[in-house]
Every structure is written in C-alpha cells, then in structure tokens.
C-alpha cells in the first residue's frame, strides 16, 4: 500500500471488512467473496473490473490485505464520482 494514504477510520473499517471476508483466516480474500462485498457498492460491473485490475487482484487471483484495502479505497473514490485510477488515491 505504498503511497496510498488511509485515515485511521479507513484502516479500522477496512480491517474489519477484511476480517469478515477472510473466512478461513488465510490472510487473503477470494475474488468471489470480494465480488460479493463490492457489488453492494452499487457500482457498475465495468467499474468494479477496473478496481480489480488496478489493485492487482487479477494478477494474483486473490485479495491480500493490501489489494483489498486499495480496492475499497478505489470503490470509495468511484462512489464520490472521481475517476477510478491510482492517481485518485
């Protein structure tokens, strides 16, 4: 998460969500579980696909804590109407 600034509130909330989604305590969240959560954002599928690509989850086929937090931050950016790009973080 180098270069990505998260507030204490974001760190706490994202940490709680990660814990809920990391069902087997493996330190990673499956793409299917992440998709289930991310769809609740109400964002279009195309936007969520871009989030997956930008956070690196499509390369490693899972969400480590870093990828998960970046994805949540990108989703928040998109919900504010800003472009979904790393520079928006």
Secondary structure, 3 states (H helix, E strand, C coil): CCCCCCCHHHHHHHHHHHHHHCCCCCCEECHHHHHHHHHCCCCCHHHHHHHHHHHCHHHHCCEEHHHHHHHHHHHHHHHCCCCCCHHHC
